[in-house]
Amino acid sequence: MRHEIRDEEVFILKSLVSNLLFLFKFMFTETFFTLSFAGIAFMLGSKLAEERFGTFHWWSKMAAWADAYLHRMIVKAVRKYQLYKRIAYLFFFEFLPAYAYKKTIELKDYVYKKYYASQSNLQGNKKMLRGNGSVSEFLQNITKEEEVAGESKKIGEDSLK
């Protein structure tokens, strides 16, 4: 037995989901605000304590180490971003077009082979692709035949003179 969803159930589900999303947004906003406020209050308190009691060397060393560590992480993240940006550029603008061109040429050769094979079967065409020859080989053979025919014409013309 199938249970059909009624409009009231859909409305209840939509309102529940929207209320949960609002609650999560509110919780994240409140959490980030609280953490930011606590961080600012801690920084202010540490500065006041430093002015009143003098510098704490261990605290200064730890703050300098944390600052250097943060800068190293930022530099590392920027380098990774630039690396992946270059890789993505090479993939999308170098590899994919070259691969698509290669596959297009292979498809063209395949289509021409099938076309000439079907033409030879229907009309007895003598200029068909032989074996596994590609279109470029076929065109090279045609140009060689034309060159040979052109040379024989020249030889014939030379003998007439």
C-alpha positions in Angstrom: 0.0 0.0 0.0 1.5 3.3 -1.1 1.4 6.3 1.2 0.6 9.5 -0.7 2.1 12.7 0.6 -0.4 15.3 1.4 0.0 19.0 1.1 0.0 19.4 4.9 2.9 17.0 5.3 4.9 18.9 2.6 4.2 22.2 4.3 5.3 20.7 7.7 8.5 19.3 6.2 9.3 22.6 4.4 8.7 24.6 7.6 10.8 22.1 9.6 13.7 22.4 7.2 13.6 26.1 7.0 13.5 26.4 10.8 16.5 24.0 11.1 18.4 26.1 8.5 17.7 29.3 10.4 18.7 27.6 13.7 22.0 26.5 12.1 22.7 29.9 10.6 22.0 31.5 14.0 24.1 29.0 15.9 27.1 29.5 13.5 26.7 33.3 13.6 26.5 33.3 17.4 29.4 30.9 17.7 31.7 32.9 15.4 30.7 36.1 17.2 31.5 34.6 20.6 34.8 33.3 19.5 35.8 36.6 17.8 34.7 38.5 20.9 36.7 36.2 23.2 39.8 36.5 21.0 39.6 40.3 21.0 39.0 40.4 24.8 42.0 38.1 25.3 44.2 40.2 23.1 43.1 43.4 25.0 43.6 41.7 28.3 47.1 40.4 27.4 48.1 44.0 26.3 46.8 45.5 29.5 48.7 42.8 31.5 51.8 43.5 29.5 51.7 47.2 30.2 51.0 46.7 33.9 53.5 43.8 34.7 56.0 44.2 31.8 56.6 41.7 29.0 56.4 38.0 29.5 59.2 36.5 27.5 57.6 33.1 27.1 54.4 34.7 25.9 56.3 36.9 23.4 58.2 33.9 22.1 55.0 31.9 21.7 53.3 34.8 20.0 56.2 35.2 17.6 56.2 31.5 16.8 52.5 31.5 16.2 52.8 34.5 13.9 55.6 32.9 11.9 53.6 29.6 11.7 50.6 31.5 10.5 52.6 33.2 7.8 54.2 29.9 6.7 50.7 28.4 6.4 49.5 31.4 4.3 52.5 31.1 2.0 51.9 27.4 1.7 48.2 27.8 0.9 49.0 30.5 -1.8 51.6 28.2 -3.4 49.1 25.3 -3.5 46.5 27.5 -5.0 48.8 28.7 -7.7 49.9 25.2 -8.4 46.4 23.8 -8.8 45.4 26.9 -10.8 48.3 26.1 -13.3 47.3 22.4 -13.4 43.7 23.3 -14.0 44.7 25.8 -16.8 46.8 23.2 -18.5 44.1 20.6 -18.2 41.2 22.8 -19.5 43.1 24.9 -22.1 45.9 22.6 -23.3 45.0 18.9 -22.7 41.3 18.8 -23.3 41.4 20.7 -26.7 44.3 18.6 -27.9 42.5 15.4 -26.8 39.3 16.5 -28.4 41.2 17.3 -31.7 42.9 13.9 -31.6 39.6 12.1 -31.1 37.9 14.1 -33.8 40.7 13.1 -36.3 40.3 9.5 -35.3 36.5 9.7 -35.7 37.0 11.4 -39.1 39.3 8.6 -40.2 36.9 6.0 -39.0 33.9 7.6 -40.8 35.9 7.9 -44.0 36.9 4.3 -43.9 33.3 3.2 -43.4 32.2 5.6 -46.1 34.7 4.4 -48.7 34.1 0.8 -47.8 30.3 1.2 -48.4 31.0 3.2 -51.6 33.2 0.4 -53.0 30.6 -2.2 -52.2 27.8 -0.2 -53.9 29.6 1.3 -56.9 32.7 -0.7 -57.4 34.9 2.4 -56.5 38.6 1.7 -57.1 39.8 4.5 -54.8 38.9 3.0 -51.5 41.0 2.7 -48.4 42.9 -0.5 -48.2 43.5 -2.4 -44.9 43.8 -0.1 -41.9 45.0 2.9 -43.8 43.9 6.3 -42.4 42.5 9.2 -44.4 45.9 11.0 -44.3 47.6 8.0 -45.9 44.8 7.8 -48.4 45.3 11.4 -49.4 49.1 10.9 -49.5 48.6 8.0 -51.9 46.3 10.2 -54.1 48.9 13.0 -54.2 51.6 10.5 -55.1 49.5 9.2 -57.9 48.9 12.7 -59.2 52.6 13.5 -59.0 53.5 10.4 -60.9 50.8 11.2 -63.5 52.1 14.8 -63.7 55.7 13.5 -64.2 54.6 11.1 -67.0 52.8 14.0 -68.7 56.1 16.1 -68.5 58.1 13.2 -69.9 55.5 12.9 -72.7 55.7 16.6 -73.5 59.6 16.5 -73.5 59.6 13.7 -76.1 57.2 15.7 -78.3 59.6 18.7 -78.5 
